[in-house]
Amino acid sequence: MSASTVMLTDSDQDDDNEPTFLLDNSELKTDDKVDSADTNDEPQISNYHRKRLNIGQTDTHQAPSASASSAAETSSLVTPRKRCLVDDALFVASLDRTRTTPREAMHIITPALKAVGIAVDDITLSSSSIYRARKTVRVSLADDQKQLFKPNTPLVAHFDGKLLPDNDGGLVDRMPIVVSGLHVEKLLSIPKLPISTGQIMGDAVVQALRDWKDVPEWLCGLCFDTTSSNTGIHTGAITVIQRAFDKRLLFLACRHHILEIVSTAVFDLFFKSSGPQIAVFGRFKEQWNFIDITKYNVLDESVTLGSKSCLTDAEKQWLHQNRANVVSFLVMLLGSKTQPRQDYLELIKLSLILLGESDVVAVNGLVHFSPPGAYHRARWMAKGIYCLKMFLFREQFKLTAAEQQALRRICLFTVTIYIKAWFTAPNTCDAPLNDLCLLQTLESFEAVDSQVADAEMKKMRGHLWYLSEDLIGLALFSDSVYRSEKMCIVAALNKPTNQPDVRRVDPKAVRSFHEMTLSQFATERTTNLLTALRIDRSCLDGDPSTWSDCPTYVKAKEIVSAVRVVNDCAERAVKLATDFNTSLTQDEAQRQLIYQIVEFHRQSVTAPLKKLYRTD
């Protein structure tokens, strides 16, 4: 008997005994049951999905014979055809999304049907039929997704890798590949990689893009983390991908990743560790239950309590100059929209409390603090939240003088400079302006804390992607750039290109950013942005004050705004891969289908609400 042969000792359709069977672990976990009819591993398209996919079927109805007609005339009993529940696409996709095995599904569905008065004997329902239906639905729905995905807008490819547990107990590199554009976000695949080299990663992205019709034609750019395996000039993933498609793509380094590198540089100035855990955070987490959360201290107590401030004179002056603008920005964030993640909201509230604006976040006069959560050196958001909390409770949590001084400097930098940079990072049109303003602010901050400012400037100078000749043109579609500056950028489109052709500004080429303007970075190569996004240059004719009246410019601005400069969609796909990496099946082909089915269901049913399942 082969390893994939299934042996059943009982039928599971007419009694309560579950079948005993042997099967190959590459197909099912031990929970999943198949019956003796399921001897073919290749899934067959069900009648339901044949109709859905317009697959022709042979007419199986033949003219009845004389004896059959006679039998039909004399028989008063006709056996009704059983209703089929398990090949409903949404039903089976729901099982995959909730990671419900066929056996678990039987324990849930059967009593539920019985409870509402439905005779389960009239329905085709068993562990084996659910198993077969899932394979069928996965194939047909995944095929539907490919057939129905017909992009007609410029697309950016996002990719990001992560080590995840594999079925054999080891670790495997998974790399989600997603495309985004105007009203588009689509997961293409989450392949396994033998090793995370730039060549292998680039080849995997190229293969995934080519597997989807029309995607290579509309591909305009790549969004990526700025690791050496991605950005290498010879065998980096982005170089491999651009070479494969033989066209100039926009290199959109993830702005959140850049800012994480910047923040890590500051943190590592003061808190160093050989491992992923951070000792001072562990101490704070252990002491949290003994802290009175009603007694906290703001950044500058001389403002709220009139007591002596812990800040230096230069720090107090810097805080006084920037406090009003920072508070206004944070209040705007708090009231404008729901934050994409809970830790984003917590960071905003902690910053306001630290600045002495606790009334803004108080509920019924009380300020709430969440208990310290997971901490890890690789998670910037957790580090920022921990630093703010520890400094707020510095009078109750025992800190050394060096630790308290380090926290003070980190918190001042975080709330007055970093917060705004982080939350404005996803704004595509403002990216060049925001980077230039951040660089100029850091140069000014040198007079307050030269050590912190120098560490930040060193990292930012190595990531001047959005001041490059290709991407500086994003500022033409920004509402924050002055009209006169836009005119200068348009005039610079005829300026000779820089040599050599680099995709980010050489940090040695700019001595100081204080006197620099956006137009000084623009050249003839800036038109590459318009070419990649299929924007007619004529929309930039005339005075910039009239551009908003031009339909072509309005449409172009909509396309530019939809270009994503953060890799959040790839990170969401990483979370999907993490959740389903070892669930439901051990077969890699089925796992790739599961990723597609779960994404489909999440888009179709965004919340567990009855109204989303109504057919009327």
Secondary structure, DSSP 8 states (H G I E B T S, - for coil): --TT----SS-SSSSS--------TTT--TT----TT---SS----HHHHHHTT-----------HHHHHHHHH--------EE-TT-HHHHHHHHHTT--HHHHHHHHHHHHHHTT--GGGEE--HHHHHHHHHHHHHHHHHHHHHH----S-EEEEE--EEEE-TTSSEEEE--EEEEETTEEEEEE--EESS--HHHHHHHHHHHHHTSTTHHHHEEEEEE---HHHH-TTT-HHHHHHHHHTS--EEEE-HHHHHHHHHHHHHHHH---SSSS-HHHHHHHHHGGGS-TT----S-HHHHT-S--SS-HHHHHHHHHHHHHHHHHHHHHHHHS--SSHHHHHHHHHHHHHTT-HHHH-BTTB----------TT-HHHHHHHHHHHHHTTTTS---HHHHHHHHHHHHHIIIIIHHHHHHTT-STTHHHHHHHHHHHHHHHTTT-HHHHHHHHHHHHTT-GGGSTTTGGGGGG-SSS-HHHHHHHHHHTTS---SS--SS--GGG-S-STT--GGGG--GGGHHHHHHTT--GGGG-S-GGGGGG-HHHHHHHHHHHTS--S-HHHHHHHHHHHHHTTSS-S-HHHHHHHHHHHHHHHHH-SSS-GGGG---
